Structure formats: C-alpha cells, structure tokens
Amino acid sequence: MRTQVAIVGAGPAGLLLSHLLHTRGIDSVVLESRDRTYVERRQRAGLLEQGTVDVLRASGVADRLDREGLVHHGLELRFGGTGHRIPLTDLTGRTVTVYAQTEIVKDLIAVRLAAGGDVRFEAEVLAVDSGTPSVTYRQNGETRTLECDVIAGCDGFHGVCRPAVPGLRAFERGYPYGWLGVLADVPPSTEELIYCHHERGFALHSLRSPSVSRLYLQVPHDDDIARWPDERIWDELRTRFAVDGDWELRDGPILEKSITPMRSFVAEPMRHDRMFLAGDAAHIVPPTGAKGLNLAVSDVTVLARALTEWYKSGSYALIDNYSDICLKRVWRAEHFSYWMTTLLHTDPSQDAFGHRLQRSHLDYVAGSQAAATMLAENYVGLPL
C-alpha cells in the first residue's frame, strides 16, 4: 500500500490537513486508532480565532459553522465583584467564534468521506519510519505497512510520532491547578465569555450553543471528580461569579464533567527527515488562552502550503522552514496562554505580596487601552 502523505491521527489537525491536501490534488491516508463514534464525540476546545474561521471558509467546510457558530465581539474580565468588558472587535477589527471542536471534526469527516477520502478508523499505528518513510499499523487483527512520501504526525501528546523523532528538545512547565469542566443543559447566562479571577480560584463561563453552557472551575490538579457533586459545582460557580448588580447564574442538569490538569509543552524541532509534527503532537498550551485548536490549524495550513510547493516545483524552501515558521507562532501562543493563566488563576503558593501584584495587573489590563489591545490582538489571533 502506498500514498503520498500518511497522516497519523484523525483529530482536527489530521483531518484538516487531509482536506487541504485533497483540494490541491495531493493524496493522503488518515490512520486513527479510535472508532468514528469516539472521535466524533470527543469533547475539546470550542473557540476559534478569526484566522481559523477564514481557513475553514476558504477550504469549503464552514457551511454549518457559519449557520451555527456564535460570533463574539468582546469578552468580560470579572474580578473584585466587577465586570470589565474587553471590546475585541473595536480594538482589533477581528472576531472570535464559538463552535465546538467536536462539530469541526464531524464536518471534516463528512467532507473527506464525501470526496472519497481514505480515513481508516480503528487503525492502531505501531511504528513510524521517517527515513523510508512508512507507517506500520494494525487494523482488523492484521498488521500492515503503508509506504509514503511524507508522514504527518497529528496524533496528539500521547501519540507514537513524537517519541519516534531522535534528538528532540522538550520544554515544559506544569501548573499546580487543573480545570473542572462541565457541560450543562441550560441556556448560557452570558452572551460573551466571562473570565473570572476570585480568591477561591479562577472560573470561566463559556457556551456551546444558545441552549448549552460550558463552565470551568479552577481546582487542584490532582483533585478527585467524585468530590464534586453537581450541587457543589453550582454553589462554587455562583460564589466565584458573584458580581454587583442583578446578574444571575442559571443552573441546570450537568451532562458531563471532568478534571483536566494544565501544562505548557513544546518539542523542537517539529520536523525530522520526512516526518512533520503538528498540533498537540508538538505542543500543548494551558486552555486559558484558547490556543490549542487554533495552533493545530495554523500548523497544518503551513504544512499544506509547504507540501504543495514541494510537489509542484520540487522546492524545499517551505519544507525546510516548516519548523521555524510554526515555532515562532507556537511560542507567541505559549507566552500568551501562560500570561492569561497566571493573570487569572489563584496560585496556592503565592504570598500576600504576589496577590496584590496580581490584582494591580488586572486593574491595569481593565483600565488601559494599550494593555487591553495587547490581550485582544493575541486572543483573536495573529495573522497566519
């Protein structure tokens, strides 16, 4: 078996790369260890930068996104019992869109299969060889080898591709807290996202649709979800979101809940021989800045352009610069995500002096147009 590009992983990075290559006349095979149902139900991020929306529209997979996505022109920083709106569009001329990653994956799978794309579910990748190059995988009890020109490692942080790259340099930072995330069957209590700093910990009010809310609480990174019955979650959310005035948090049935630890991670370089890493296989950001999915889209957009140039003209210029181009954006997003995380979360080891500095910083961001613009232009996303 042979293809031009073997793509490991059917998340948004792998599926979008396959679709972008298809529109340029380049064949690919996508190998995914999970079944289709699992992949289409996997709950992940849901906030899209302007550039991500532009890429999806240009590639013809944004019909449902344009119908159902919720366009936002601002966000709220809430601290000290007061809300402060950051007018994203007024400051940058750009917007963000709430549209769940789950739905993007469904849209991409549908468009790839409709075009006759080769997406192989329940195909467990056993080994990758960037020199040959080839991918060995098991499907339906049979071990097979897929030969190719290029391997794209889009198989996430725990995948097989990154460990197969020799001489990688890893940079990592852990955080002493995690996010307890809930999906609730209740209309959102806000039209724009609320990022809340509270002495008891960070909270975020997001949304998935006009009838479904997505909310988060800062908890210890090793906390047990069994300690958080629904009533306690709603009580804690009400406490942290409390604000002067008549705003009220709506509650309702919780459909899903889980605790996710937070980390920052970057692996360099993102290329070895004929294998290229993209998305979570190469980097992880804490979710505060909403950059994970958007970085994956940026990576595969660059990779698709590089491979197109190579196949059409034989030029290695973009291929050779793939890692450097991506890492420049990755490190900017890593810093912004770290900045948002440390600005808004309560560090259990921080002393009173540190808390005062944090509050002063929040006041500055809320009161300075220059500081608010810095937040806004990073949040909506820098140009691809």
C-alpha positions, 0 to 999 in steps of 0.5 A: 500500500502506498500514498503520498502523505500518511497522516497519523491521527484523525483529530482536527489537525489530521483531518484538516490537513487531509482536506487541504491536501485533497483540494490541491490534488495531493493524496493522503491516508488518515490512520486513527486508532479510535472508532468514528463514534469516539472521535466524533464525540470527543469533547475539546476546545470550542473557540476559534480565532478569526484566522481559523474561521477564514481557513475553514471558509476558504477550504469549503467546510464552514457551511454549518459553522457559519449557520451555527457558530456564535460570533463574539465581539468582546469578552468580560474580565470579572474580578473584585465583584466587577465586570470589565468588558474587553471590546475585541472587535473595536480594538482589533477589527477581528472576531472570535467564534464559538463552535465546538471542536467536536462539530469541526471534526464531524464536518471534516469527516463528512467532507473527506468521506464525501470526496472519497477520502481514505480515513481508516478508523480503528487503525492502531499505528505501531511504528513510524519510519521517517527515513523510508518513510512508512507507517506500520499499523494494525487494523482488523487483527492484521498488521500492515505497512503503508509506504509514503512520501511524507508522514504527518504526525497529528496524533496528539501528546500521547501519540507514537510520532513524537517519541519516534523523532531522535534528538528532540528538545522538550520544554515544559512547565506544569501548573499546580491547578487543573480545570473542572469542566462541565457541560450543562443543559441550560441556556448560557447566562452570558452572551460573551465569555466571562473570565473570572479571577476570585480568591477561591480560584479562577472560573470561566463561563463559556457556551456551546450553543444558545441552549448549552453552557460550558463552565470551568472551575479552577481546582487542584490538579490532582483533585478527585471528580467524585468530590464534586457533586453537581450541587457543589459545582453550582454553589462554587460557580455562583460564589466565584461569579458573584458580581454587583448588580442583578446578574444571575447564574442559571443552573441546570442538569450537568451532562458531563464533567471532568478534571483536566490538569494544565501544562505548557509543552513544546518539542523542537524541532517539529520536523525530522527527515520526512516526518512533520509534527503538528498540533498537540503532537508538538505542543500543548498550551494551558486552555486559558488562552484558547490556543490549542485548536487554533495552533493545530490549524495554523500548523497544518495550513503551513504544512499544506502550503509547504507540501504543495510547493514541494510537489509542484516545483520540487522546492524545499524552501517551505519544507525546510522552514516548516519548523521555524515558521510554526515555532515562532507562532507556537511560542507567541501562543505559549507566552500568551496562554501562560500570561492569561493563566497566571493573570487569572488563576489563584496560585496556592503558593503565592504570598500576600505580596504576589496577590496584590501584584496580581490584582494591580495587573488586572486593574491595569489590563481593565483600565488601559487601552494599550494593555487591553489591545495587547490581550485582544490582538493575541486572543483573536489571533495573529495573522497566519 
